[in-house]
Amino acid sequence: MSVVIRDVLEHELDSIVAINNAAGPTILPLDAARVRWFYDWASYFRVAEVDGHLAGFLLGLDRNTDYTSANYLWFRERYEEFLYIDRIVIARPYRGLGLGRIFYADVTSFAEVRVPLLACEVFLEPHDDVSLLFHATNGFQEVGQQVMPVIERRVSMQGKNLPSFPFVRDTYLNAGERRLPDVPWLADRVHALPEPPRAAGGA
């Protein structure tokens, strides 16, 4: 089995919508306009390709995005710097292959040279022991709870401290030209834009 984690391509956005909306009730729906917004503004938007087939994706946003998700805003009100995992979705035929752990290793590698905290939420209504255990074994801890507006479901707000970040900050980000070395694995997304748009929606 060949697994590749890479940035999403523009022509794959319709497939992203299809994978997302077939995932089940624990994943909020996407439409073409919303996934295009993520394509333009997400700091991290990568897909898993298994033997040449699109198998899943993960979306991450930094605190400078004009995103109105209640869970994202919860973190922005409390933390100066973070990367927020908005969603991770694995297509049904590819579940059980360990893609979630591969994605989380990759997004951690991406985040730890940029921010001190990786953030997400896990549904508590219905209680999701599998997801809670998955996040706990990947270094996340509960940092609060809230009831999501509109859908009125309680979620556990989860944070993972990234201990490598102080070294990166002091050695590279706050020194000299304030930049990371120019190598591919440290590069930002090509489609990440310099300033967020106004009046963007969130879910």
N, C-alpha and C positions, 0 to 999 in steps of 0.2 A: 504494500500500500504506500503510495506517495502522497504526502501532505505538504502543502505550501501555504504559508500565511503571507498575504501581500495586500497592498492598498487596493481598494475597490476601483473598478474601471467604470467610466460613465455609461457605457452600453449595458452594464450589468444591473442598473438601478431597478428595472422592471422585475428582474429575478429576485432582487432583495425584497421588494414589496411582497412578492408571492411567497417567499420563504417565511417572512415575518408573519403574514396573515394566515398562514397555515399552521402556525406553531401552537395555537391553543389559547385558552382564556387568561393565562398568566402573562401573556405578551400583549401590550396595547397595540391596536392596529396602526398601520401606516398607509398613506396614500402617496400618489406620485409626487405631489407638491411637497409633502413633508420629507420624503426621502431625498428629493433634490436639494432641499434646504440643508439636510445633514451632509450631503455630498459637498456643498459649497462651504459649510462652516465648521464641521466637526474636526477637532484636532486629530482624532484617531478614527479611521473608518477602514477597517481591514476585513478581508474575507478569508475563509479557509477553502482551499481547493483540494479535493481528494481524487486522485487518479484523473485529473483534468476536469472534474465536475464541481460546481459551486455547492458547498456543503454547509455554509453558515457565515455569520458575520458578527462583528462587535463594533459598537459605536462609543466613542469617548469625547467629552467636551471639557474644555478648561473653563475657568471662572470668568473669562472675558467675553463669553458668548451671550448674545441677547436671546436667551432661551427662557421660556416662561413655565417650564415644568415645575410643579410644586416641590418635587423631591430635589431637583437641581437647585432651586432657590433656597431650600432649607440649608444646603451646604454653603451656598454663596453668602448667606447671612451670618455664617458662623466661622468660615475659614477663608483666609486671605489667598491661599494657593491650593489648588487641587486639580485632579483630573477625575471627572465624573463618568462612570460607565452607565450610559443611558439604557443600553440593552445588549444582550448577547443572545443570539438565536442560532440553534443548530437544526438543520432540516432533519425530519424524522428518520429517513434511511441511514443517516450518518451518526445517530446518537449511540452512545456506548463505545465510541472509538477513542475517547479521551480528548476530543477537540476543545472542550471547555477548559481543561487544564493547560492545553497548548496555548489557547488564546490568552488566558490569564497570565501565563509566563511572558508572553509577548507584550501585552499591554503594561505589565509591571516594568519590563525592560524599557519600554517607551517612556513611562511616567517618571521613573526614578531619576532620570537626568534632567527633569523639568520642574517637578513639584514635590512637596514633602508628603502628600497624601493622595491615595487612590480611594475613590468613594463610589458607593452604589447603594441600592436598597434591595431588601428581600421581603416578599409578601408574608405577612403573618395571618392574613385572612384570605383564603384558607391557609392554615399553618403549613409551611413548606420545609420540613425537616431535612430533606435532601439538599436543598439550596443552602440552608443555614449551615449544615455540616460542610458542604463544599467550600463555602466562603471562610468558615472557621479554619479549615485545614489549609487554606491559601493565605492565612495571616490576617484576616479581617476580624474586627471586633465591633460589637454594637456600640454606637456613639449617641443613640437616641431613637425615638419612635415618633411617628406622626400618622394621622389618618388622612389619606389622600382625598382632596376635595373632588366633588362630582361622583366618583365611584365609591367613596366612603369605605375604603379598605385600609386597614392598619398595615404599616410597613415598618420593618426594622432598618434604621439608617446605619450603614456599615462603613467603617473606615479602616484602611490599611496604611500604617506609617511606613515610610520609605527611608530607611536609615542611610542609604547611599547618598541621598540628596544633599545633605550639608557639605560633604566633600566636593560634589560637583559644583554646588553654588559657590563655595569659597575658592575653589581652584580655577573654575572656568567662567561661570556666569557673572561673578562680581569682580573679575580680574581682567585687566587689559581691555580687549575688544568685546568682552562679555558674550562670548560665543563658544559653542561646542566645536570640537574638531570636525573638519569637513570630510566626513566619511558617510557612506550610504545608511548605515544602521542608526545613525544619530540624526538623520535629516527629518525635517518636518514634511507634512504632506504637501504635494505640489498645489493642491486645490484649497489649502487653508488660506483664508483671506486676511489682510492686515487689520481690518476694523469690522466689527459686527454690524449688520444692517439694523434698522429700527423696525419695530412692529412685527417681529418674527414670533410665530406661535410655538407652543410647547404642549406636550402631553404627559 
